Amino acid sequence: MLMSVNVALCIDVCQHSRMSKSLQSDCAPFTADGLACCVPLAREPISAEQAAGVVAMLKAMADPARLRLLSLVLSHEGGEACVCDLLPHFDLSQPTISHHLKVLHEAGLLNREKRGTWVYYIARPEAMAALGALFATGNTANSNELVGGSA
């Protein structure tokens, strides 16, 4: 019951911020509960509710352009980037890039802040840590093999 109340509250806040066209809200539906459940998948099976809390983030990253955008923001100087910094890396229009960034923001992966006419994006550290922990196996002996290193 507590989760449904939190989700409903977050949805209300997000709808208000979208309706008011405010970029100051960093709300992303299901993110708070989704991140809280991010225990390593190898440790124990997750419930349907826990999976629903994480799936929005995974779906958002499943697009190649969005995955590249997330990587560019994470690796950009200072860990933040505006659309003007990201646009040269793609053969996509500015509205398309902005749409992809909005999807990443709504999934809880990016925070955003409007400065003048530009919107700056920064990766949410808690989301990155939670996603990293989600796929941790605890077996470091084989981790080099997965990333192309030698064992």
Secondary structure, DSSP 8 states (H G I E B T S, - for coil): -HHHHHHHHHHHHHHHHHHTT-S-----TTHHHHHHT---TTTS---HHHHHHHHHHHHHHTSHHHHHHHHHHHHSGGGEEEHHHHGGG-SS-HHHHHHHHHHHHHTTSEEEEEETTEEEEEE-HHHHHHHHHHT--S--TTHHHHTT---
